[in-house]
C-alpha cells in the first residue's frame, strides 16, 4: 500500500502590530487602509493585523509572547513609548524582545507617540511633556479640539500627511540607532524607519 504524503500547511506570515492604546490602534488601522489603495503596491502575502492591548512596556511584551495566535513566521511590532517607564525597564524590554524566538521590532517614541503625530504637521526638535504635546495638538492648526478626548477618532486628518511626518522624523532617527541611545534621545521616534517594511511601500 502506498503511503500518502503528508501535506505541509502553508502558513502565511502575518504582520502583527500590538499597541498600548486606542490612538495607536486607530492610527495603524488608518495606514492599513491607506496602503491598500489600488494605486499603491502592497505585498498581499503579508496580512496586517492591529491590536490594542491596553498595556505598555514589559506588560505589553509579556502579553504578546503568550499570545497563542502568534507563530514564528510572523513579523511582530510593539508600539510603545518612554512616558512613565524607567530607562532600566525599557532596556530590559528591548533586550528580551531581541532574544525572543519571534521576529519582534519595537516602534518606540519619546516621550510618547504624539511626538510622531505632531510630526505630521511640523518638525519637532524641542523637548515636550505629554501634557504639552496634547495641548499643542489641540490647537486650531492641528486637531482643533481637546486632543486628550479624541483617542484617535479624527486620525484620518493625517491620511495625506504621512510623507511629511516621515521627512520630519528622518531628521532625528537612523537605522543605526541602538536601544541604549534612543531611550535617551528626546524627542525621538523610529516609526518612520519601519513603514516601508510593514506596508511594503515607499509611497507615503
C-alpha positions in Angstrom: 0.0 0.0 0.0 1.4 3.4 -1.0 1.8 5.8 1.9 0.1 9.2 1.4 2.5 12.0 1.7 1.6 14.4 4.4 0.9 17.9 3.2 2.7 20.7 4.9 0.5 23.6 5.8 1.5 26.8 4.0 1.1 29.2 6.8 1.2 32.8 5.6 3.3 35.1 7.8 1.2 37.8 9.4 2.3 41.3 10.3 1.0 41.9 13.8 1.1 45.3 15.3 0.4 45.5 19.1 -0.4 48.9 20.6 -0.5 50.4 24.0 -3.7 52.3 23.4 -6.6 53.4 21.1 -4.8 56.2 19.4 -2.1 54.0 18.1 -4.6 51.3 17.1 -6.6 53.8 15.1 -3.5 55.3 13.5 -2.1 52.0 12.2 -5.6 50.9 11.0 -5.7 54.2 9.1 -2.4 53.3 7.5 -3.6 49.8 6.8 -6.5 51.3 4.8 -4.3 53.9 3.1 -1.7 51.5 1.8 -4.2 49.0 0.4 -5.4 51.6 -2.1 -5.2 50.4 -5.7 -2.5 53.0 -6.7 -0.1 51.7 -4.0 1.7 48.4 -4.3 1.3 46.2 -1.2 2.7 42.8 -0.7 -0.5 40.9 -0.2 1.3 37.8 1.1 1.5 39.5 4.5 -1.9 40.3 6.1 -1.7 43.0 8.6 -3.4 42.9 12.0 -3.5 45.7 14.5 -4.5 45.0 18.1 -4.9 47.4 21.1 -3.6 45.6 24.2 -4.2 48.5 26.7 -0.8 47.5 28.2 2.7 49.0 28.0 6.3 48.2 28.3 7.1 44.8 29.8 3.4 44.0 30.3 2.8 44.5 26.6 5.8 42.3 25.7 4.7 39.6 28.1 1.1 39.5 26.7 2.4 39.3 23.1 4.8 36.5 23.9 2.0 34.4 25.3 -0.5 35.2 22.5 -1.5 31.8 21.1 -2.2 33.3 17.7 1.4 34.1 17.0 3.7 31.8 15.1 7.5 32.1 14.4 6.9 33.2 10.8 5.1 36.3 11.9 6.6 39.8 11.9 5.7 41.5 15.2 5.7 45.2 16.0 5.3 46.5 19.5 4.2 50.2 19.7 5.1 51.9 22.9 6.8 55.0 24.3 9.1 56.2 27.1 6.5 58.1 29.2 6.4 56.6 32.7 8.9 53.7 32.1 12.4 53.8 33.6 15.4 53.5 31.3 16.2 50.2 33.0 12.8 48.8 32.2 13.0 49.9 28.6 16.4 48.4 28.1 15.2 45.1 29.6 12.2 45.2 27.3 14.4 45.8 24.2 16.7 43.1 25.2 14.0 40.5 25.9 12.3 41.3 22.6 15.6 40.8 20.8 16.3 37.5 22.5 12.8 36.2 21.8 12.2 33.3 19.3 9.9 35.7 17.5 10.7 38.4 15.0 9.9 41.4 17.2 10.6 45.1 16.3 9.8 47.9 18.8 8.3 51.1 17.4 9.5 53.5 20.1 8.7 57.2 20.7 10.0 59.6 23.3 8.3 61.0 25.2 5.1 59.5 23.7 3.5 58.5 20.4 2.2 62.1 20.0 5.7 63.1 19.0 5.2 61.2 15.8 1.6 62.5 15.5 2.9 66.1 15.7 5.5 65.4 13.0 2.6 65.1 10.5 2.3 68.9 10.9 5.7 70.2 11.6 9.3 69.3 12.6 9.8 68.5 16.3 13.1 69.4 17.8 12.1 70.8 21.2 11.5 68.6 24.3 7.8 68.3 25.2 6.0 66.7 28.1 2.9 64.5 27.2 0.7 67.4 28.5 2.4 69.9 26.3 2.1 67.7 23.2 -1.6 67.1 23.9 -2.1 70.9 24.3 -0.3 71.7 21.1 -2.2 69.1 19.1 -5.5 70.5 20.5 -4.8 73.8 18.6 -6.7 75.1 15.7 -3.8 74.4 13.3 -3.9 70.7 14.3 -6.9 68.7 15.6 -8.8 71.8 16.6 -10.4 70.1 19.6 -9.3 68.7 23.0 -6.8 66.1 21.9 -6.9 64.1 25.2 -10.6 63.3 24.5 -10.0 62.4 20.8 -8.4 59.0 21.3 -7.6 59.0 17.6 -11.2 59.4 16.4 -10.1 62.1 14.0 -6.9 60.4 13.0 -7.9 60.5 9.3 -6.9 64.1 9.1 -3.3 62.7 9.0 -4.1 60.5 6.0 -2.3 62.7 3.5 0.4 63.9 5.9 2.4 60.7 6.4 5.1 61.8 3.9 5.6 65.0 5.9 5.9 63.0 9.2 8.5 60.6 7.7 10.5 63.5 6.4 10.5 65.3 9.8 11.3 62.1 11.7 14.1 61.1 9.3 16.0 64.2 10.7 16.2 62.7 14.2 16.4 59.0 13.8 18.6 56.5 11.9 18.5 52.7 11.3 21.9 52.5 13.1 20.5 53.9 16.4 21.0 51.5 19.3 18.4 50.9 22.1 20.8 52.4 24.7 20.9 55.6 22.6 17.3 56.0 21.5 15.8 55.8 25.0 17.9 58.9 25.9 17.0 60.9 22.8 14.2 63.4 23.3 12.4 64.0 21.0 12.6 60.7 19.2 10.6 58.2 17.2 11.5 55.4 14.9 8.1 54.7 13.4 9.3 56.3 10.2 12.1 53.7 9.8 9.6 50.8 9.6 6.8 52.0 7.4 8.3 50.5 4.3 8.8 47.1 5.7 5.4 46.9 7.4 3.3 48.2 4.4 5.7 47.2 1.6 5.6 50.6 0.0 7.8 53.6 -0.4 5.0 55.9 -1.4 3.8 57.9 1.6 
